[in-house]
Amino acid sequence: MTTLNLPVVVSARTKWIQLFLGLVCMASISSPQYVWTLLTRPLAEKMGVGLAELQVTFSLLIILQTFFSPFQGKLIDRFGPRRLIAIGTLLSGLSWVLASQVANLTGLYLAYGCLGGLGTGIVYVGVVGLMVRWFPQQRGFAAGAVAAGYGMGAILTTFPVANSLAVYGLEHTLWLFGAIFSLVGLLASQGLKAPPEEATAPASRFVAQSSRQYRSGEMLREPLFWLMFAMMAMMSTSGLMVTSQMAIFARDFGIADVVVLGMAALPLALTLDRFTNGLTRPLFGFISDRYGREKTMFIAFALEGGAMTLWLLSRDNALLFVLLSGVVFFGWARSSRCFRQR
């Protein structure tokens, strides 16, 4: 008797549930990066340090979040996405809880920078990698959709964190929101699972992607890798500069508290940024699946570069500051997605 192994077809409902849970996990780790700019002044005052010394914390967060991505990916492959993503969400939230108790820069570097960077990196790599396995023929859309959770998650926390800082102070705010982030991320991660290896998907009718798999050594010998590395470094530097210094820019321009559309310019700009930062990821992921990464990158670079130039030329105009900041993040967030999951 011959046994036939029929392919497993995963229901659309299961895939969308996984996408939603991944988005929630990403939202739970977004604030350490995107709300940092609201914490710089109270942290500097508490520790009696200058901005340059304090911003090392943010640099450590980004370095630990990105530099160890290959190693984090290997851990996820070995131990499974649910376990590692759960650990990552706990580390990310714990970084805020511990940061609320530290009294010096070294402690802040270790808690907020190192621990937070490792936690957010594990979750980001794990969730994006898992989602493209659930949506193999819509990789750009799937990766962009969950990345939208990372970009837009801080929409839900920007005003609450700002209000909590004003009413309850730095320590209480960090402790409370850190605990909330850990709990939300941990609960969402428990529903994540890997798709069946036998699962099939319909053939793609859009832009073909290369099926060639490169080893690490082969990749490092490819000139294209180093070109993309340089492009990513330049693009990331400009965007992260804005992310970490947004509040400082607004105060230096003298427009942080100027009322725009009934709200102070700075929190309004931060909220708009989170929205466009999230919106652009699934939108351009959808487009890049159809027309290719190269054309999408050109559009994204042009948007970001043009908006930043106009931003500097009109820095005394609060309304343009708010609107152009949204365009900057619209182009920047899409740029980072183009380098992933090729």
C-alpha positions, 0 to 999 in steps of 0.5 A: 500500500502506498501512503500519500503525504498530502500538503498541509493548507493553512487556513487564512484565519490562522495566518491572520491571527498570527499576524495580529499577535506578531503586531501586538508583540512589536507594539509592546517593544516600540516605546524604548526607541520611539518615546526616548526623546520624551525621557531625555530631559528628565533623565538628564536632570535626574543624573546631572549629566549632559545630553551627549553622555545621556545619548550613549544610552540610545546608541547602545539600544540601537547597537544591541538591537541590530548588531546581534541580529544574526545571533538572535536569529540562530537562537530563535531557530534553535529554541523556537519563536514563542520562547525567545520572543516571550523572553525578548518582550520581558527583557524590553519591559524590564529595561524600563523597570530597572531604569526607573531604579538606577541612579547613574549613567552606568546603570542606565547604559546597562538597563535601558541601553543593553538589556533593552536593545537585546530584548527589542532585537530578539522580538523584532528579528523573531516576529519578522522572520516568523511572519514571512514564513506564514506569508511566503508569497507576500513577504514584503506585506507580512514583514511590513505589517508587523513592522507597522506595530513597531512603528505605530505602537508608540502612538498609544503611549506617547501622550500617556507617557508625556502626561505621566511624566508631568504628573507622576514623575520619571521613576513611576512612569518608567516602572508602570509602563515597563510592567505594562509592556512586559505583560502585553508582550508576554501574553501575545507571544504565547499564541505564536507558533511556527507554520507547518513545514509542509504548508503550501501557498499559491505561486506568486504572480508578482515580482520574482525573488532569487531562490539562491541561499548564500552562506555567511562567508559568500555574502561577505564577499559580495560587493552588493552586500557592502553597497547595501550595508553602506546605504543602510548605514547612511539611511539609518543614521539620519532617521535615528538622529531624528528619532532620538533628538526630536524633542531637542530639535523642537525646543532649539527651534523654539516651536515645541510648545507652539499650538498647531491644530489645537495641540502643542507642536512636539507631541502632535509631531511625535504622534503623526510620526508614529502613524506615518512610521507604521503606515508606510511599512505595510503600504510599501511592502505591498508595493515592493512585492509587485514592483521590486525593492529598488524602485521602492527604495528610490522613492523612499530615499527621495521622500526622506532626503527632500523632507529633511532638507525642507525641514531645515529650511522652514524650521521656524514654522511649527505647522511645517515642522509637524507635517514634514516630520511625518514625511521624514518618518514615512520615507525613513521607515520604508527605507529600512524595510527594503533591506530586509527579507529579500 
